[in-house]
Amino acid sequence: MLNNFPLWPDQASTMASRVDALYIFLLLVTGAMALLVFACVAFFAARFRHRPGVRAEQIEGSNALEITWSAIPFLIFMAIFGWGAFVFFQERTPPADAAEVYVVAKQWMWKVEHAEGQREINELHVPVGRDVKLIMTSQDVIHSFYIPAFRIKQDVLPGRYTVEWFRATKPGVYHLFCAEYCGTQHSGMVGSIVVQQPADYEAWMNGASTGPLSASGEKIFAELGCSTCHRSDTQGRGPNLQGVFGKPVQLDDGRTVTADENYLRESILDPGSKRVKGFQPIMPTFQGLVSEEQVNDLVAYIKAISLSKPINGAKTSANRAVSGDSSDTEGQTPPLPSGSKVQ
């Protein structure tokens, strides 16, 4: 019976033991304080109980006692705060070289896209010992991506990206839940995290694929006509995207923001909200014209060209357009007319 009802799930990530250690510390501290309170209540009830013929005496306060019972809990609470903050920042700061996976939540499923192009529904394959960064958004309502064995949970919000990361330590299949009530079939929004040995993971990754997300994003970038404005020469009517990701961007209203995933997403869907200094508000919104998956592909492509990562080992047509090289423009897909939807 106890095997089917463990005290807590398996520890299957590097973060699990850190979270459990803090949780056990909290249990021990609260348990000890509860025992101390009950012991004091029992002692004082017996020591100062009513006795016939004995008059009660007024007891004056003790500064030393009050300082002691204020200082000790304060120090304990500060220790809990410091420890919790340390674990929190570790959990919320993904390593720079983590493998990126895009997740789109939808009533009632998880759609997963690996940077290499593999796509999954309600499953996520990852290798043992590799940092994985999840870039997540919702297609409809608020969801929450929760893996008990990894001790991680992150709300997934419509209209923006949220991020969480992990490093799996044990091969196996682990539960994935939505931990935020999201509708009538919320309880059925479940999935699996499949942790494999590196060799098995590589064999799985070599299966059928639609190509890297950056390559799909490059195609969408050309079809939407983005390459006609986002150039590196003086003829470009939009900002140069080469090297923009992760860098500060000065806006027309005087603010400076970092060009992260959320900035790129917002610039695609609502370009007027954060207009780059020196450029006119001529970019149309693509809200409703591109799907969440296509936004992910575009973001992956912009990140790839920002980091000067070649796609498919060659400089492709969209790369040439962005860099201002128009020596080979024949055969490119013409831009879609305004209002057309990419299928």
Sequence and secondary structure as in RCSB ss.txt:
>XXXX:A:sequence
MLNNFPLWPDQASTMASRVDALYIFLLLVTGAMALLVFACVAFFAARFRHRPGVRAEQIEGSNALEITWSAIPFL
IFMAIFGWGAFVFFQERTPPADAAEVYVVAKQWMWKVEHAEGQREINELHVPVGRDVKLIMTSQDVIHSFYIPAF
RIKQDVLPGRYTVEWFRATKPGVYHLFCAEYCGTQHSGMVGSIVVQQPADYEAWMNGASTGPLSASGEKIFAELG
CSTCHRSDTQGRGPNLQGVFGKPVQLDDGRTVTADENYLRESILDPGSKRVKGFQPIMPTFQGLVSEEQVNDLVA
YIKAISLSKPINGAKTSANRAVSGDSSDTEGQTPPLPSGSKVQ
>XXXX:A:secstr
 GGGS SS    BHHHHHHHHHHHHHHHHHHHHHHHHHHHHHHHHHHT   TT         HHHHHHHHHHHHH
HHHHHHHHHHHHHHHHH   TT EEEEEEEETTEEEEEETTS EEESEEEEETT EEEEEEEESSS EEEEEGGG
TEEEEE BTS EEEEEEB S EEEEEEE S  STTGGG EEEEEEE HHHHHHHHTS     HHHHHHHHHHHTT
GGGTB SSTT SB   TT TTSEEEBTTS EEE  HHHHHHHHH TTTT BTT  S     TTTS HHHHHHHHH
HHHHHHTT  BTTB  HHHHHHHT  S  TT      TT    
